[in-house]
Amino acid sequence: MKKISKVAFVTFAFSLLLISFIYGYNVGNKKAIKKPQKELTIKGTENNIVDYKDDSNVESVEKEEKIIGPNTVIEYINYYKKCNDTLTQIVEPEKAIINLNEEDYKKYLETDHPNWQLLSFSNEKVIVKRELDRYCPNHYIISVKDNKIAIFKFNDMGEKVLVEIINKSVSTLKEIDQKRLKKGIVVDSEEEIGDIIENFIS
């Protein structure tokens, strides 16, 4: 009888110890699981909503601020059809166009500068282009003035400006050279001018 009681006591004690261990293990796991869930719930609800609203506000502000400012660079591209040259001029914005957005600037061009075409518009740079049916200012033209060989240069408006008159009568030249001069010989540099004049007067 004492033997049986001792065995029963040992079994009971072992069972109690096992139950306590299992209970403690489960409780510990539940606490470990619940803790990060609580943190995730806070971050996932409030913080994400705030971030979403902030992104929308930034996008709307960027769209509203797409205007020409004092630091915006204006790039003018001139394409000259007669010589196929392209000259680019970069300037600061004039007062009349500061604070204009893209639509307002298009209207400004249509009214004040209809020959210009808008290629690009941003806060940093605005690019416009026009095509001109004339020679660019980088060219000279050898022609005739007062029956003498004359050298002209094109200005920004494509007009011929007299540079020099050579003391050589056109009448003394061959007929084919006279026709070339009357038509005008377009050159790109002063060196070319020297070579052509030398051929005429030699």
Long-range contacts (C-beta under 8 A, 24 or more apart in sequence): 65-123, 66-101, 66-102, 66-121, 66-122, 66-123, 67-99, 67-100, 67-101, 67-123, 68-93, 68-97, 68-98, 68-99, 68-100, 68-101, 68-105, 68-123, 68-126, 69-93, 69-98, 69-99, 69-123, 70-98, 72-123, 72-124, 72-125, 72-126, 73-124, 73-125, 73-126, 74-125, 74-126, 74-128, 75-125, 75-126, 75-127, 75-128, 76-116, 76-128, 76-129, 76-130, 77-119, 77-127, 77-128, 77-129, 77-130, 78-129, 78-130, 78-132, 78-136, 79-129, 79-130, 79-131, 79-132, 80-132, 80-134, 80-135, 80-136, 81-131, 81-132, 81-133, 81-134, 82-133, 82-134, 82-135, 83-135, 83-136, 83-138, 83-139, 83-186, 85-136, 85-138, 87-136, 87-137, 87-138, 93-126, 132-158, 134-158, 135-186, 138-188, 139-186, 139-187, 139-188, 140-186, 140-187, 140-188, 140-189, 140-190, 140-192, 140-193, 141-184, 141-185, 141-186, 141-187, 142-181, 142-184, 142-185, 142-187, 142-193, 142-196, 142-197, 143-181, 143-182, 143-184, 143-185, 144-170, 144-181, 144-182, 147-171, 149-181, 149-197, 149-200, 151-193, 151-197, 166-197, 166-201, 168-200, 168-201, 173-200
